[in-house]
Amino acid sequence: MKKCPVCGELNGDNVSKCFSCFFDFTKEEKIVEQIGKENLATIFDKNDRYVYDAVSLSASKSGAIDTNELVKTLNNKAAEGWRLVSSFGNEADYSPASTSSANQKVLIFEKCVYRYKR
């Protein structure tokens, strides 16, 4: 069993991602190679730890977002302990000849899974 350095969850030895917070153990190995295990432990032990999630909301062809859907998404994520840290639009030019539109609003959420006690 190996312990996740982000959330502390115990995972099987052969898993590549934490089942709880989805921390990528393969990236940890690369970081350990670069900075050493002792330094990694110090960094993990003395910093808050976060996980991130992205939600994509589809816009209408005019580019408008359904505000009810937006508010519902924000409130649901907040109830789960997430906070909005960034958002951006992925807006492609709409042409009447086109059958689809790529207008989207992407919301990036952050959740603290470990708070360093200072």
N, C-alpha and C positions, 0 to 999 in steps of 0.2 A: 504494500500500500504506500502511496505517496500523498503527502499533504500539499494542498494548493497554497502557494505563497500569497495569494490575493485574499481568498475568503476562509481558508483553513479547512475546507472540506477534504475528507479522505477519499481518494480515488484509487482505482486499481493500477497496478504497475504498468500495464500496457496501454492505458488510455492516452490520447494526445491532447485532449481538452478536458477541463474540469466540468463535471456534470452540473455543478451549482452556478458558477459564474462564467463558464466558458473560457477561462484562462488557457492560453495555448502553451502547453509544456514544452513544445519543440522550440518556441521562441526563448523560453527560459534557458534552455541548454545553450543556445547561441549567445545569450547575454552572459552566462557564466563563463563561456570560453573567452569573452572579451574583457570582463572586469574581475573575474574570480569569484568563487563561492562566498568568501568572507565578506567582500564588498557588497555582493548581492544581498546577503542576509541583513547587512546594515541598512541598505537602501530600503528593503521591504519593511524592516522593523521600525524605521523612523519616519515613515511617510504614510499619509492616508492612501487607501487603495480604492480605485473606482472601476466600474464596468460601464460600458456604453451600449446604447441601442439606437438604431435608426428606424424611423417610421416614414413611409412615403404616402403622401396624400395626393390623389389624382385631382387635377383641376379640370374644369370644363374647358371646352374649346376656346372660350373667351378669356381663359386664364384665371377665372374666379374659383376660389376654394369654398366649399360648403362650410360656413362658420360653425354650424351645429356639429358637424363631424370633427372639426378642429377642436372645439371646446371639449367635446366628449373624449377625444384622444388625450388632450392635455390633462383633464381631470382623472381619467383612468390611470395614466402613467404616474401622476402625482400621488394618487391613492396607493400605488405600489412602491412609493419611495423614490421615484425618478424625478429629476428636474431638467427642464429644457435648457441646454447650453448653447445651441446654435440652430439656425435654420437657413435654408437656401432654396432657390427655385431652379428647376431644371426645365427651362423654357425654350422649346423649339418653335421656330416660325410656323404658324398655321397657314396652310394654303387650302382654299376651297377644293382644289383638285385632290388633296390628300384624304385618305380614308381614316387616318388616325392622327392623334396629337400626342406629343411627348411632354405635355405640361404637367409638372409635378412639383409639390412642395415637400422637401425633405426636412424632417425634424430630428435633431440629434439630442438624445437624452443621456444624462449621467446619473449614476447611483453610487453612493459611497458604501462599500462593503466592509471597510475596516477603518476605524478612526484612531489615529495615533494619539496616545495620551501624553500630552506635553507637560 
